[in-house]
Amino acid sequence: MSIDWNSVAAAVWRSRRGVLRPVRDLDPIRLDQLLGIEVQKQKLIHNTERFLKGMSANNALLWGSRGTGKSSLIKALLNQYFEDGLRVVEVDKDDLVDLPEIVDDVRELSYRFVLFCDDLSFAEGENTYKAMKSVLEGSIERPPENVIIYATSNRRHLMPEGKTDNKLTEIVSGELHYGDSVEEKLSLADRFGLWLSFHPINWDEYFRLVDFYFRDYPGDRKALHEAARQFALLRASHSGRTAKQFFLSRQGEEI
């Protein structure tokens, strides 16, 4: 399927058919709607603007707690910079083996592409990440200048780490030398030049997000916050995602 990138902002890779499917209904999230992650936001904006200008930029790994805005930040960047030529191709973790083919499809185009891998992590024995390693830094062929990878993960190093992994780690002349198993696991994460960490927010920040979503709410704020607290406690999470879910569950209702 040929995509008209003049009007299409994003596509998802469908491995069974071997095609990119255009996304017609984008998440409308905007950068100013993402609260509590100002440092991460500014760093990724800076990196993305360099990429759009044809300057050197880093592949980015956004890692940390669930529901803290990692994926939303990348979606908001697309909405912000579509007119500047930014496009996004989302690739599922299980389809990373197809990354070289996807890159071949877009490398000659005039647009700047973010390859977006959401919720990226690997179990013991999985080796699909090897295709990503070659795209991140190239093999015999350099990575294309119009392609960059942004990935999100709950794990800093993308792979599980066990106690046995560190048995061969040693200190030689004051320098830390990892064992082979640890080196292999770090080798993928190390290819991301920009690491952005996302941590759980406190209750005050959570209520600030609730107030943002309910900015037109005319009722009692104290009661609103208490209802939002109870909603979060039932989910054992008071994140930005939880605040939005609370808003969607009570929008238009009295608290």
C-alpha positions in Angstrom: 0.0 0.0 0.0 1.4 3.4 -1.1 1.1 6.1 1.6 0.6 9.7 0.8 2.9 11.2 3.5 1.8 14.7 2.5 -1.4 14.1 4.4 -0.6 11.1 6.6 1.2 11.8 9.8 1.7 8.2 11.1 1.5 4.6 10.1 1.7 1.2 11.8 3.6 -1.8 10.5 1.4 -4.9 9.8 3.9 -7.7 9.6 1.5 -10.4 8.3 0.8 -8.4 5.2 4.2 -6.7 5.1 2.7 -3.2 4.7 2.5 0.1 6.5 -1.1 1.0 7.3 -1.8 4.7 7.5 -3.3 6.0 10.8 -6.4 8.1 10.1 -7.5 8.8 13.7 -4.6 10.2 15.7 -4.5 10.8 19.4 -5.0 14.6 19.7 -2.8 14.9 22.8 -0.8 18.2 22.9 2.5 19.0 24.6 0.9 21.6 26.9 -1.4 18.9 28.2 1.5 16.9 29.6 2.2 18.1 33.1 4.8 17.1 35.6 7.4 16.0 33.0 8.8 19.4 32.0 12.5 18.3 32.0 11.9 15.2 30.0 9.6 17.1 27.6 12.2 19.8 26.9 15.0 17.4 26.3 13.0 15.4 23.8 11.8 18.5 22.1 15.4 19.7 21.8 16.5 16.4 20.3 13.5 16.3 17.9 14.1 19.8 16.7 17.7 19.0 16.0 16.6 15.9 14.0 14.1 18.0 12.0 16.8 20.5 11.1 19.1 17.8 9.8 21.5 18.2 12.7 22.9 15.4 14.8 20.4 13.8 17.2 20.2 10.8 19.4 17.9 7.8 19.4 15.9 8.1 22.6 14.8 5.6 25.3 12.0 6.8 27.6 12.0 4.4 30.6 10.2 4.3 33.9 7.0 3.8 35.8 3.8 3.0 33.9 1.3 5.8 33.2 3.8 8.6 33.5 3.4 10.1 30.0 6.2 8.3 28.0 4.0 7.3 25.0 1.9 10.4 25.2 5.0 12.6 24.8 5.9 11.0 21.5 2.3 11.3 20.2 2.3 14.9 21.3 5.5 15.6 19.4 3.9 14.3 16.2 1.0 16.7 16.6 3.4 19.5 17.3 5.8 19.0 14.4 3.7 17.4 11.7 3.9 20.6 9.6 7.6 20.6 10.0 7.9 17.2 8.3 7.8 14.8 11.2 6.2 11.5 10.6 5.9 8.4 12.9 6.0 4.7 12.1 4.9 2.5 15.0 6.5 -1.0 15.1 5.5 -3.7 17.6 8.2 -5.4 19.6 7.5 -8.7 18.0 8.0 -7.2 14.5 11.5 -5.7 15.1 12.9 -8.3 12.7 11.2 -6.3 10.0 12.9 -3.0 10.9 15.4 -3.1 8.1 12.6 -3.5 5.5 10.7 -0.6 7.1 13.8 1.6 7.0 14.3 0.8 3.3 10.7 1.9 2.6 11.3 5.4 4.0 15.0 6.2 3.7 14.7 7.9 0.4 11.7 10.1 1.3 12.0 13.8 2.2 10.2 13.5 5.6 11.9 12.8 8.9 10.7 9.6 10.5 10.5 8.5 14.1 10.3 4.7 14.4 8.2 4.3 17.6 8.5 1.1 19.7 6.2 1.2 22.6 6.5 -0.8 25.8 9.8 -2.4 24.7 11.3 -5.2 26.7 12.7 -8.6 26.1 12.5 -11.9 27.9 15.4 -14.3 28.3 16.2 -16.0 25.1 14.5 -13.5 22.8 16.8 -12.2 20.1 14.6 -9.9 17.9 16.4 -7.0 19.5 19.4 -7.7 17.2 17.6 -6.2 14.2 17.1 -3.0 16.2 20.8 -2.9 17.1 21.7 -2.8 13.4 19.3 0.0 12.7 20.4 2.0 15.7 24.0 2.2 14.7 24.1 0.6 11.3 25.9 -2.4 10.0 27.9 -2.2 6.8 25.5 0.6 5.7 25.1 3.7 7.8 21.7 4.4 9.3 19.7 6.9 7.2 19.8 10.5 8.3 16.0 10.8 8.1 15.2 8.0 10.6 15.5 8.0 14.4 14.2 5.5 17.0 12.2 6.5 20.0 11.3 3.7 22.4 9.5 3.4 25.7 10.0 0.8 28.3 9.4 0.1 32.0 12.9 -1.3 32.2 16.0 0.8 32.0 18.1 -1.9 30.3 15.2 -3.4 28.3 16.0 -6.9 29.5 15.6 -8.8 32.8 18.6 -9.0 35.0 19.3 -11.8 37.4 21.7 -12.3 40.2 23.7 -14.8 38.2 24.3 -12.2 35.5 26.7 -10.4 37.8 28.8 -13.3 38.9 31.5 -12.6 36.3 31.5 -8.8 36.9 34.8 -7.6 38.5 36.8 -4.5 39.2 40.1 -4.2 37.5 42.4 -1.3 38.2 39.5 0.6 39.7 37.3 0.1 36.6 34.1 -2.0 36.5 34.1 -4.8 34.0 30.8 -6.5 33.4 30.5 -10.2 32.6 29.5 -11.3 29.1 25.8 -11.8 29.9 25.5 -8.3 31.3 27.5 -6.7 28.5 25.1 -8.3 26.0 22.1 -6.9 27.8 23.6 -3.4 28.1 24.7 -3.3 24.5 21.2 -2.5 23.2 20.3 0.2 25.7 23.7 1.8 25.2 22.8 2.4 21.6 20.2 5.0 22.7 22.1 8.2 23.2 19.3 9.9 25.1 17.9 8.3 28.2 14.9 10.0 29.8 13.6 8.6 33.1 10.0 8.9 34.3 9.2 8.4 37.9 6.0 8.1 40.0 4.4 11.4 40.9 3.3 12.4 44.4 -0.3 13.1 45.5 0.0 16.9 45.1 1.1 16.4 41.5 -1.7 13.9 40.9 -4.3 16.4 42.1 -2.8 19.0 39.9 -3.4 16.7 36.9 -6.9 16.1 38.1 -7.5 19.9 38.3 -6.2 20.2 34.8 -8.7 17.7 33.4 -11.5 19.2 35.5 -10.5 22.8 34.9 -14.1 23.8 34.2 -15.6 21.8 37.1 -17.8 24.2 39.2 -18.1 22.0 42.2 -16.2 21.4 45.5 -12.5 20.8 44.7 -11.9 19.1 48.0 -14.6 16.5 47.3 -13.2 16.1 43.7 -9.7 15.4 45.1 -11.1 12.9 47.6 -13.0 11.0 44.8 -9.9 11.1 42.7 -7.8 9.7 45.6 -10.3 6.8 46.1 -10.3 6.1 42.4 -6.4 5.9 42.4 -6.3 3.7 45.5 -8.5 1.1 43.9 -5.9 0.9 41.1 -2.8 1.2 43.3 -1.6 4.0 41.1 -1.8 7.7 41.1 -0.3 8.5 37.8 -1.2 10.9 34.9 -2.9 8.0 33.2 -5.0 7.4 36.3 -6.0 11.1 36.5 -7.2 10.9 32.9 -9.1 7.7 33.5 -10.8 9.3 36.5 -11.8 12.2 34.3 -13.2 10.0 31.6 -15.2 8.0 34.2 -16.8 11.1 35.8 -16.8 13.7 33.0 -20.1 15.7 33.1 -21.1 14.3 36.5 -21.4 15.9 39.9 -18.9 14.6 42.5 
